[in-house]
Amino acid sequence: MESQEVSITSLSPALGAEVHGLDLAEPLTGAQTDEIASAYRQHHLLAFRDQKLSKAAQIAFSRRFGEFELPVNKDYLGIDYPELHVVNNLGPSGRPQSLEDIENKGNYFWHTDASYMKRPSSTTLLYAVRLPRSGGDTMFANLAAAYQTLSDAMKAHIEALRVVHSWEQSRINSNSRPATEEEKRKAPPVVHPLVRTHPETGERALYLGNHTSHVAGMPIEDGCKLLAELLGPVFKPRSR
């Protein structure tokens, strides 16, 4: 089989790049996998356009970058492939629902996937199957860039802080269906540093979002106020 040549095009200085020259339905070489991983570390978000993947091919591609983490919510497990979590806004009738009617609203809030786990996910892979003609955009934020916007005084203030992340609190924050007792057992509250350092690049980033509950060792109200303040830079669009 002829090797596919990979090229990377930056989409924005803020984050994101497009990967060209790969058919992800075909097996990757070790060099191609390494090149993708390197681009991901540099750009934080990668786009592979015009791909046609079976579920098995999507799983095979994903496995090149690590083991799978199955979701806490059983509703998210794929029927034929448990590793695949189907995200949509369709109701029982098969028609789109309003946000008020959706049972699990967490995807509509800023979050870092699975931060409520003791060992969180390193990567999320999304494969678009059916999209609306307009709207419905998935938005991404660069929390390393957000950290860099903070003053030196704020960086020093939050350096040693640790934050409680909770599946149960996440459900409350998003006004979703309450967590079941089984879900609470599978994902009890965990504590993570507010500022995390990437083990390979050394880049520092904020680690917070809808899954956060409060700052450990700080009065609840004061901790929640601080987390809300830190999220401010995340919401500022910065494409150039």
C-alpha positions, -999 to 999 in steps of 0.1 A, spaced: 0 0 0 13 34 -9 21 56 21 -1 86 25 17 119 28 6 141 57 5 179 57 -7 202 85 -23 237 80 -29 260 109 -64 272 112 -59 300 138 -31 313 160 -55 306 189 -58 269 183 -66 244 156 -51 229 125 -63 209 95 -47 176 86 -45 168 49 -36 137 29 -50 110 51 -78 85 46 -85 76 82 -103 44 71 -69 31 61 -44 18 86 -18 44 97 19 39 98 38 46 130 53 77 115 19 90 105 5 84 140 35 102 155 30 132 132 -6 135 141 2 132 178 29 159 175 5 182 156 -21 177 183 3 187 210 12 218 191 -23 229 179 -46 214 206 -73 207 180 -71 188 147 -97 187 118 -98 158 93 -123 168 66 -143 146 42 -137 113 60 -160 83 55 -156 60 85 -174 29 96 -178 25 133 -151 -2 133 -128 21 114 -134 50 138 -126 28 167 -94 14 150 -82 50 143 -90 61 179 -71 31 194 -39 44 178 -38 72 205 -47 53 237 -71 31 255 -108 39 257 -127 53 286 -163 42 288 -189 68 299 -204 70 333 -239 75 319 -252 42 305 -273 62 281 -241 72 263 -230 37 256 -234 27 219 -257 -2 213 -235 -21 189 -202 -5 198 -201 5 235 -169 26 228 -189 50 206 -210 77 224 -237 90 200 -244 127 206 -276 142 192 -305 165 201 -332 141 189 -362 132 210 -382 100 211 -400 111 179 -367 114 160 -371 152 157 -348 178 172 -356 189 208 -352 223 224 -325 227 250 -352 228 277 -365 193 267 -331 176 265 -324 154 295 -286 156 293 -276 192 288 -239 190 297 -227 193 261 -241 228 259 -217 241 286 -180 247 286 -163 216 300 -132 194 298 -144 159 290 -143 135 320 -125 158 343 -147 143 370 -127 110 367 -96 103 389 -78 95 356 -93 119 331 -93 114 293 -65 129 274 -83 133 241 -118 134 226 -124 124 190 -156 136 173 -169 122 140 -197 143 124 -223 121 107 -253 144 102 -252 182 106 -277 210 104 -274 234 75 -265 262 99 -259 266 136 -251 238 160 -214 246 161 -191 228 185 -169 254 201 -134 249 216 -113 269 240 -76 270 245 -71 269 283 -34 273 280 -39 306 262 -65 316 288 -39 309 315 -14 331 298 -38 361 299 -38 360 337 -18 385 357 13 373 375 -5 380 408 -34 358 398 -11 330 386 7 331 419 -27 331 437 -40 299 420 -7 281 416 -13 256 445 -51 255 444 -69 222 439 -105 219 426 -131 193 432 -146 179 400 -179 160 404 -202 141 380 -231 148 404 -223 185 406 -219 187 368 -255 174 364 -267 201 388 -247 228 370 -262 220 337 -297 214 350 -296 179 336 -312 147 350 -299 141 385 -270 116 389 -281 81 398 -267 63 428 -248 40 404 -233 69 386 -222 85 419 -204 52 428 -187 50 394 -176 87 395 -172 100 430 -159 136 435 -122 139 427 -96 166 432 -73 180 405 -49 209 403 -65 241 391 -34 247 369 -22 216 351 12 211 334 13 190 302 37 161 308 53 163 274 53 200 264 55 216 298 27 239 288 5 252 317 -33 255 314 -63 261 335 -83 230 343 -119 239 350 -154 240 335 -189 228 340 -177 196 358 -161 216 387 -178 219 420 -156 241 443 -121 249 453 -108 225 480 -100 242 513 -118 275 503 -152 287 514 -177 274 488 -190 308 478 -155 323 474 -142 293 454 -171 294 430 -166 331 425 -130 325 417 -138 297 392 -164 319 375 -138 348 372 -112 325 357 -136 312 331 -140 348 318 -110 347 294 -122 314 280 -154 330 266 -135 357 247 -134 347 210 -99 350 196 -95 338 160 -66 360 151 
